[in-house]
Amino acid sequence: MRNKTYKTPLLPGFHLQSLRRKPLSEKQKFIDKIALLQKKSFKQIGEVFEKFIPRELLKPESSGPMSRRRLFSKENTFWAFFSQVLDADGGCMEVIRKLQAYASVKGIKVPSSSTASYCTARKKLDEKMLSDILAHTAKRLELMPETGMLNNRRVVVVDGTGVSMPDTPQNQGVWPQISSQKPGCGFPTARICACFSLESGALLSYAIGNKKSNELPLFRQQRDTFKDGDIFLGDKGFCNYFDIADLETRGVDSVVTLARRAPGTATNCLKILGPDDLLITWQRPVYTAKMAYSKDEWEKLPQELVLRQVKVKVTIPGFRTTGFHIITTLLDPVKYPKAELAELYFKRWDVELFFRDIKITMGMDILRCQTPEMIRKEILMHFIAYNCVRRLMYEAAEEANIEVRVVSFKGSVQALRSWEPYLNQANVSQAERFRLVSDLYDAMTNTPIRQRPGRSEPRCIKRRPKNYQLLTSPRHEMKEVPHRS
């Protein structure tokens, strides 16, 4: 009698002696534990950013590689990748260690230390989906209040940078190392040209090239980023007739520094608008086969451009230059005063800080993936995470009633890394989560950056590197000089 199981036809799932459901099998218990890992191991960090990223893009596919519900589902894999690029370490093993720690806390069998399943799942993420998510985050950041500067027109600042990656044959084939380096002694390098919103810091678009690609061809791939009424802000590398004329036909004004042309003078200008403020003309350059655009595009250019030249004098000690000329299509000196144009160009330095946030603070300077396909996804994920942190900074600044400009990006990432383990707990209630996020915002804004306009920022390294030899031949051929130091 003791070992018998009594059932009733009315309640077939109940154990009659205890009036409970039939005890779960070991298989069902294992399935439930895996479901818990699937549900709570990575998605909690996503709940902080879910309002910035459309949930429908992370739904399982109807068929194909990302259609099955498994531990590394489409949503879990995205948030695991997202968390990985935000981590200080940034390796795949970091994701697995988080999963193991969570399983250990919940008393579940600790998963294997192999990263194979996670890396395979990352490969299945669609690059087009990641691009759509990046575009969505950029649009969310543009929904910010107007600043009043330059008649509330959006300023898009453009610049380029370089990144390196693992020395694999696949990466070398797409982004070869510089020719002066011997095989096996260098790393593949990619050039990235990106467009940022100057006010919000949002990354709007980007293009990737190799060592043979300079910034201008990459910039021209992003023409659709600009909208009618935008202002393009760039350094002297973007000062050329073609791009200024092309943007003007799209209703976009330009502000760049003069390069390669002699500045206009009061004797050959159209009009003197004020002290060091001239209205000048540029003639269309003579077409040559070396130009980076076709003859058909050249023929569409106007015969001349009417531009405004503003001379800016730099009196701050420590700056590399004592003055420079700004070339712009903003011709009205009343609507766009000279002092406002000079202030705008000084803000161009912010784009260097945007790239520093992505490359140094988030660790994109040296990429980790082994193939070009995954390198592109890794870059995309860094940009998505960057835009999400920027949006979080804006919300925190709004709650603290301070300017977002004084909120530290690095401090925000550090706070997010520290709060993540507590946000990742499965038993956190909605009220508790709201309190945690509110405290996170407070931590992001309670130490505002001290503004020091005109501070000298030399591109120099103070700390000396170790006195090791440089790798000047392939590793298996390299002979180290004994007792060199």
C-alpha positions as CSV (number, residue, x, y, z in Angstrom):
1,M,0.0,0.0,0.0
2,R,2.8,2.4,0.9
3,N,4.5,2.2,-2.5
4,K,1.3,2.5,-4.6
5,T,0.3,5.7,-6.3
6,Y,-3.4,6.4,-6.1
7,K,-5.0,8.4,-9.0
8,T,-8.5,9.7,-9.6
9,P,-10.0,10.0,-13.1
10,L,-11.3,13.5,-12.1
11,L,-7.9,14.8,-11.1
12,P,-5.4,12.6,-13.0
13,G,-2.4,14.9,-12.3
14,F,-2.7,14.8,-8.5
15,H,-1.2,12.4,-6.0
16,L,-4.1,11.3,-3.8
17,Q,-2.1,10.8,-0.6
18,S,-0.7,14.3,-0.5
19,L,-3.3,16.1,-2.8
20,R,-0.3,17.5,-4.7
21,R,0.6,17.4,-8.3
22,K,2.6,14.4,-9.4
23,P,6.3,14.9,-8.5
24,L,8.3,16.2,-11.5
25,S,10.7,13.9,-13.2
26,E,14.4,14.7,-13.2
27,K,14.2,15.5,-16.9
28,Q,11.4,18.0,-16.3
29,K,13.3,19.6,-13.4
30,F,16.4,20.0,-15.7
31,I,14.2,21.6,-18.4
32,D,12.7,24.1,-15.8
33,K,16.2,25.0,-14.6
34,I,17.4,25.6,-18.1
35,A,14.3,27.8,-18.7
36,L,15.2,29.8,-15.6
37,L,18.7,30.4,-17.0
38,Q,17.2,31.3,-20.4
39,K,14.8,33.8,-18.8
40,K,17.0,35.6,-16.2
41,S,20.7,35.2,-17.0
42,F,21.2,37.9,-19.5
43,K,17.9,39.8,-20.1
44,Q,18.0,41.8,-16.9
45,I,20.6,44.3,-18.3
46,G,18.2,44.5,-21.3
47,E,15.4,45.7,-19.1
48,V,17.4,48.9,-18.4
49,F,17.7,49.6,-22.1
50,E,14.6,47.9,-23.5
51,K,12.9,51.3,-24.1
52,F,15.8,52.3,-26.4
53,I,15.8,49.0,-28.5
54,P,12.7,47.7,-30.3
55,R,11.7,44.4,-28.7
56,E,10.2,43.1,-32.0
57,L,13.6,43.0,-33.6
58,L,14.8,40.5,-30.9
59,K,11.8,38.1,-31.3
60,P,12.7,34.5,-32.4
61,E,12.7,34.0,-36.1
62,S,9.8,31.9,-37.6
63,S,12.3,29.5,-39.0
64,G,16.1,29.1,-39.4
65,P,19.0,29.3,-37.0
66,M,17.5,31.8,-34.5
67,S,14.0,30.2,-34.4
68,R,14.6,27.6,-31.6
69,R,14.2,28.5,-27.9
70,R,17.5,27.5,-26.3
71,L,19.9,28.9,-23.7
72,F,21.5,31.2,-26.3
73,S,18.3,32.3,-28.0
74,K,18.3,35.4,-30.3
75,E,17.4,37.7,-27.4
76,N,19.7,36.1,-24.9
77,T,22.6,36.2,-27.4
78,F,22.1,39.9,-28.2
79,W,22.1,40.9,-24.6
80,A,25.0,38.7,-23.8
81,F,27.0,40.3,-26.6
82,F,25.8,43.8,-25.4
83,S,26.9,43.0,-21.9
84,Q,30.3,41.7,-23.2
85,V,31.2,45.0,-25.0
86,L,30.3,46.9,-21.8
87,D,32.5,44.7,-19.6
88,A,36.0,45.8,-18.6
89,D,37.4,42.5,-19.8
90,G,35.3,42.2,-22.9
91,G,36.1,38.5,-23.6
92,C,33.7,35.7,-24.5
93,M,34.7,33.8,-21.4
94,E,33.3,36.8,-19.3
95,V,29.8,35.9,-20.6
96,I,30.2,32.3,-19.7
97,R,31.5,33.1,-16.2
98,K,28.4,35.3,-15.6
99,L,26.2,32.4,-16.6
100,Q,28.1,30.0,-14.3
101,A,27.9,32.4,-11.4
102,Y,24.2,32.8,-11.8
103,A,23.7,29.1,-12.0
104,S,25.7,28.6,-8.9
105,V,23.7,31.2,-6.9
106,K,20.5,29.4,-8.0
107,G,21.8,26.0,-7.1
108,I,21.7,24.8,-10.7
109,K,24.3,22.6,-12.2
110,V,27.1,25.0,-13.4
111,P,27.3,25.0,-17.3
112,S,30.5,24.1,-19.1
113,S,33.3,26.6,-19.4
114,S,33.4,26.2,-23.2
115,T,32.6,29.3,-25.2
116,A,31.7,27.3,-28.4
117,S,27.9,27.6,-28.0
118,Y,28.0,31.3,-27.3
119,C,30.4,32.0,-30.2
120,T,28.3,29.9,-32.6
121,A,25.1,31.8,-31.5
122,R,26.8,35.2,-32.0
123,K,27.6,34.2,-35.6
124,K,23.9,33.6,-36.2
125,L,23.0,37.2,-35.3
126,D,21.9,39.0,-38.4
127,E,24.1,42.0,-39.3
128,K,21.1,43.8,-40.9
129,M,19.2,43.4,-37.6
130,L,22.0,45.0,-35.7
131,S,22.2,47.9,-38.2
132,D,18.4,48.5,-37.7
133,I,18.9,48.6,-33.9
134,L,21.7,51.1,-34.3
135,A,19.5,53.3,-36.5
136,H,16.7,53.1,-33.9
137,T,19.0,54.1,-31.0
138,A,20.3,57.1,-33.1
139,K,16.7,58.3,-33.7
140,R,15.8,57.9,-30.0
141,L,18.8,60.1,-29.1
142,E,17.7,62.8,-31.5
143,L,14.4,63.3,-29.6
144,M,16.1,65.8,-27.3
145,P,15.1,69.4,-26.5
146,E,16.5,72.2,-28.7
147,T,19.5,74.1,-27.5
148,G,18.9,77.5,-29.2
149,M,22.4,77.6,-30.8
150,L,22.5,78.2,-34.6
151,N,18.7,78.7,-34.8
152,N,18.2,75.2,-33.4
153,R,19.7,73.4,-36.4
154,R,21.1,70.0,-36.0
155,V,24.9,69.9,-36.3
156,V,26.5,66.7,-37.6
157,V,30.2,66.4,-36.9
158,V,32.3,64.0,-38.9
159,D,35.7,62.5,-38.3
160,G,37.7,59.3,-38.9
161,T,39.7,56.9,-36.7
162,G,41.5,53.5,-37.0
163,V,41.1,50.2,-35.1
164,S,43.2,47.1,-35.1
165,M,42.2,43.4,-34.8
166,P,43.6,39.9,-34.5
167,D,46.2,38.9,-37.1
168,T,44.3,36.2,-39.0
169,P,44.5,35.5,-42.8
170,Q,40.8,36.4,-43.2
171,N,41.2,39.8,-41.5
172,Q,44.4,40.5,-43.4
173,G,42.6,39.8,-46.6
174,V,40.0,42.5,-46.0
175,W,42.0,45.0,-43.9
176,P,45.7,44.4,-44.6
177,Q,48.4,45.8,-42.4
178,I,50.6,48.7,-43.6
179,S,53.1,47.7,-46.3
180,S,56.1,48.8,-44.2
181,Q,55.5,46.0,-41.7
182,K,56.8,42.5,-42.4
183,P,54.3,39.6,-42.5
184,G,53.6,38.3,-39.0
185,C,54.9,41.5,-37.4
186,G,51.8,43.7,-37.7
187,F,48.0,43.7,-37.3
188,P,45.2,44.3,-39.7
189,T,43.9,47.8,-39.4
190,A,40.5,49.3,-40.5
191,R,39.6,52.9,-41.1
192,I,36.2,54.1,-39.7
193,C,34.6,57.4,-40.7
194,A,31.5,58.2,-38.5
195,C,28.9,60.9,-38.3
196,F,27.9,62.1,-34.8
197,S,25.2,64.5,-33.6
198,L,27.3,67.2,-31.9
199,E,24.6,68.0,-29.3
200,S,23.6,64.5,-28.2
201,G,26.8,62.6,-29.1
202,A,24.7,60.0,-30.9
203,L,26.5,58.0,-33.6
204,L,24.3,58.4,-36.6
205,S,26.1,56.4,-39.3
206,Y,29.5,55.0,-40.1
207,A,31.5,53.4,-42.9
208,I,34.5,51.0,-42.8
209,G,37.4,50.9,-45.1
210,N,41.0,49.6,-45.2
211,K,44.4,51.4,-45.2
212,K,43.8,52.5,-48.8
213,S,40.5,54.3,-47.9
214,N,40.8,57.9,-46.7
215,E,38.0,59.7,-44.9
216,L,36.4,61.4,-47.9
217,P,35.2,58.3,-49.8
218,L,33.9,56.8,-46.6
219,F,32.2,60.1,-45.8
220,R,30.5,60.2,-49.2
221,Q,29.0,56.8,-48.5
222,Q,27.0,58.5,-45.6
223,R,25.4,61.3,-47.6
224,D,21.9,60.1,-46.7
225,T,22.6,60.7,-43.0
226,F,22.1,64.4,-43.6
227,K,18.7,66.0,-43.7
228,D,17.6,69.3,-45.2
229,G,18.6,72.0,-42.7
230,D,21.5,70.2,-41.1
231,I,24.9,71.8,-40.6
232,F,28.0,69.7,-41.4
233,L,31.0,70.3,-39.2
234,G,34.4,69.0,-40.2
235,D,38.2,69.6,-40.0
236,K,40.5,70.6,-42.8
237,G,40.4,67.0,-44.2
238,F,36.9,67.7,-45.5
239,C,37.6,71.1,-47.0
240,N,37.0,70.6,-50.7
241,Y,34.9,72.0,-53.5
242,F,32.9,68.8,-54.3
243,D,31.6,68.0,-50.9
244,I,30.7,71.6,-49.9
245,A,28.8,72.0,-53.2
246,D,27.1,68.5,-53.0
247,L,25.9,69.1,-49.5
248,E,24.6,72.6,-50.4
249,T,22.4,71.0,-53.1
250,R,20.9,68.8,-50.3
251,G,20.0,71.8,-48.2
252,V,23.0,71.2,-45.8
253,D,25.4,74.0,-44.8
254,S,29.0,73.4,-44.1
255,V,31.5,74.6,-41.5
256,V,35.1,73.5,-42.1
257,T,38.6,74.9,-41.7
258,L,40.5,76.1,-44.8
259,A,43.0,73.8,-46.3
260,R,45.1,73.6,-49.5
261,R,43.8,77.0,-50.8
262,A,45.2,80.4,-50.1
263,P,42.8,82.5,-47.9
264,G,40.9,85.3,-49.5
265,T,41.8,88.9,-48.8
266,A,40.0,92.2,-48.6
267,T,41.2,93.1,-52.1
268,N,39.8,90.0,-53.9
269,C,36.7,89.3,-51.9
270,L,33.1,90.0,-52.9
271,K,32.2,91.8,-49.8
272,I,33.6,92.7,-46.3
273,L,31.1,91.5,-43.8
274,G,33.1,92.6,-40.7
275,P,36.6,92.5,-39.2
276,D,38.2,89.2,-40.5
277,D,34.8,88.3,-42.0
278,L,34.7,88.1,-45.8
279,L,32.4,87.0,-48.6
280,I,34.5,85.1,-51.2
281,T,34.1,82.9,-54.3
282,W,35.7,79.6,-55.2
283,Q,36.0,78.6,-58.9
284,R,35.2,75.0,-59.8
285,P,38.5,73.0,-60.0
286,V,39.8,71.7,-63.4
287,Y,38.8,68.0,-63.8
288,T,41.6,65.4,-63.7
289,A,41.5,61.6,-63.8
290,K,43.0,61.5,-60.3
291,M,39.8,63.0,-58.7
292,A,37.8,60.7,-56.4
293,Y,34.6,61.4,-58.3
294,S,33.4,60.9,-61.9
295,K,33.4,63.5,-64.7
296,D,29.5,63.3,-64.7
297,E,29.5,64.3,-61.1
298,W,32.0,67.1,-61.8
299,E,29.9,68.5,-64.6
300,K,26.9,68.8,-62.2
301,L,28.9,71.0,-59.9
302,P,28.2,74.8,-60.1
303,Q,30.9,77.0,-61.8
304,E,31.6,78.8,-58.6
305,L,30.7,78.8,-54.9
306,V,29.9,81.9,-52.8
307,L,31.3,81.2,-49.4
308,R,32.1,83.0,-46.2
309,Q,35.6,83.1,-44.7
310,V,36.0,83.9,-41.1
311,K,39.5,84.3,-39.5
312,V,39.6,83.1,-35.9
313,K,42.5,84.2,-33.6
314,V,43.5,81.9,-30.8
315,T,45.0,83.8,-27.8
316,I,44.9,80.9,-25.3
317,P,48.4,79.8,-24.3
318,G,49.3,76.2,-25.1
319,F,47.3,75.8,-28.3
320,R,49.2,74.5,-31.3
321,T,47.9,77.3,-33.6
322,T,47.5,81.0,-33.1
323,G,44.8,81.3,-35.8
324,F,42.9,79.6,-38.6
325,H,40.3,80.3,-41.2
326,I,36.7,78.9,-41.2
327,I,35.0,78.3,-44.5
328,T,31.2,78.1,-44.4
329,T,28.1,78.4,-46.5
330,L,26.3,80.2,-43.6
331,L,26.5,83.6,-45.3
332,D,24.3,85.8,-43.0
333,P,26.5,87.5,-40.4
334,V,23.4,88.5,-38.4
335,K,21.8,85.1,-38.1
336,Y,25.2,83.4,-37.7
337,P,27.6,85.7,-35.9
338,K,31.3,85.2,-36.2
339,A,31.7,84.5,-32.5
340,E,29.1,81.8,-32.7
341,L,30.8,80.1,-35.7
342,A,34.1,80.2,-33.8
343,E,32.5,78.6,-30.7
344,L,30.9,76.0,-32.9
345,Y,34.3,75.0,-34.4
346,F,35.9,74.8,-30.9
347,K,33.2,72.2,-30.1
348,R,34.4,70.1,-33.0
349,W,36.9,68.7,-30.5
350,D,34.0,66.8,-28.9
351,V,34.1,64.2,-31.8
352,E,37.6,63.2,-30.6
353,L,36.1,62.6,-27.2
354,F,33.3,60.6,-28.7
355,F,35.8,58.3,-30.4
356,R,37.8,58.1,-27.1
357,D,34.7,57.0,-25.3
358,I,34.1,54.2,-27.8
359,K,37.7,53.1,-28.4
360,I,39.4,53.5,-25.0
361,T,36.6,53.5,-22.4
362,M,34.6,50.7,-24.2
363,G,37.7,48.9,-25.6
364,M,37.0,49.0,-29.3
365,D,40.5,50.2,-30.1
366,I,41.7,46.6,-30.4
367,L,38.9,44.3,-31.6
368,R,38.8,40.6,-30.7
369,C,36.9,38.6,-33.4
370,Q,38.8,36.4,-35.9
371,T,36.8,36.9,-39.1
372,P,35.6,40.0,-41.0
373,E,32.0,39.0,-40.6
374,M,32.3,39.0,-36.8
375,I,34.5,42.1,-36.8
376,R,31.7,44.1,-38.4
377,K,29.2,42.8,-35.9
378,E,31.6,43.6,-33.0
379,I,31.9,47.2,-34.3
380,L,28.1,47.4,-34.6
381,M,27.5,46.2,-31.1
382,H,30.0,48.7,-29.7
383,F,28.1,51.5,-31.4
384,I,24.8,50.2,-30.2
385,A,26.0,50.0,-26.6
386,Y,27.6,53.5,-26.9
387,N,24.3,55.1,-28.1
388,C,22.4,53.3,-25.3
389,V,24.8,54.6,-22.6
390,R,24.5,58.1,-24.2
391,R,20.7,57.9,-23.9
392,L,21.0,56.7,-20.3
393,M,23.3,59.7,-19.6
394,Y,20.7,62.1,-21.0
395,E,17.9,60.6,-18.9
396,A,20.1,60.8,-15.8
397,A,21.0,64.4,-16.5
398,E,17.3,65.3,-17.1
399,E,16.4,63.8,-13.7
400,A,19.3,65.6,-12.0
401,N,18.4,68.9,-13.9
402,I,22.0,69.3,-15.2
403,E,23.5,69.5,-18.7
404,V,24.3,66.1,-20.3
405,R,27.6,67.6,-21.3
406,V,28.9,67.5,-17.7
407,V,28.0,63.8,-17.2
408,S,31.0,61.6,-17.5
409,F,30.8,58.8,-20.1
410,K,33.4,56.7,-18.3
411,G,31.8,57.3,-14.9
412,S,28.4,56.2,-16.4
413,V,29.9,53.0,-17.8
414,Q,31.6,52.2,-14.5
415,A,28.4,52.7,-12.6
416,L,26.5,50.5,-15.1
417,R,29.1,47.8,-14.7
418,S,28.8,47.9,-10.9
419,W,25.0,48.0,-10.9
420,E,24.6,45.2,-13.5
421,P,25.0,42.2,-11.0
422,Y,22.2,43.6,-8.9
423,L,19.9,44.3,-11.8
424,N,20.5,40.7,-13.0
425,Q,18.9,39.1,-10.0
426,A,15.8,37.2,-10.8
427,N,13.9,38.1,-7.6
428,V,14.1,41.9,-8.0
429,S,10.6,43.4,-7.9
430,Q,9.5,46.2,-10.2
431,A,9.6,48.7,-7.3
432,E,13.1,47.5,-6.3
433,R,14.3,47.7,-9.9
434,F,12.9,51.3,-10.1
435,R,14.8,52.2,-7.0
436,L,18.1,50.6,-8.3
437,V,17.8,52.5,-11.6
438,S,17.1,55.8,-9.7
439,D,20.2,55.2,-7.6
440,L,22.2,54.4,-10.8
441,Y,21.1,57.7,-12.3
442,D,22.2,59.5,-9.1
443,A,25.6,57.7,-9.2
444,M,26.1,58.8,-12.9
445,T,25.4,62.5,-12.2
446,N,26.7,63.2,-8.6
447,T,30.2,64.0,-9.8
448,P,29.8,66.3,-12.8
449,I,32.8,66.9,-15.1
450,R,34.5,70.3,-14.3
451,Q,34.3,72.3,-17.5
452,R,37.7,73.9,-18.5
453,P,37.2,75.6,-21.9
454,G,40.5,76.4,-23.7
455,R,42.4,73.7,-21.8
456,S,45.4,72.5,-23.7
457,E,45.0,68.8,-24.8
458,P,48.4,67.7,-26.3
459,R,48.4,64.4,-28.0
460,C,51.4,63.1,-26.1
461,I,52.1,60.1,-23.8
462,K,53.7,60.8,-20.4
463,R,54.2,57.2,-19.2
464,R,57.1,55.5,-21.1
465,P,56.6,52.1,-22.5
466,K,58.6,49.0,-21.4
467,N,62.0,48.8,-22.9
468,Y,61.3,45.6,-24.9
469,Q,62.4,44.9,-28.5
470,L,60.0,45.4,-31.4
471,L,58.9,42.3,-33.3
472,T,60.7,42.9,-36.6
473,S,60.4,39.4,-38.0
474,P,57.9,36.6,-37.8
475,R,57.6,35.1,-34.3
476,H,59.3,31.8,-35.2
477,E,62.2,33.6,-36.7
478,M,62.7,36.3,-34.1
479,K,65.9,36.2,-32.1
480,E,65.8,38.2,-28.8
481,V,68.9,40.1,-27.9
482,P,70.1,38.7,-24.6
483,H,70.6,41.1,-21.7
484,R,69.3,44.0,-23.9
485,S,68.1,46.1,-20.9
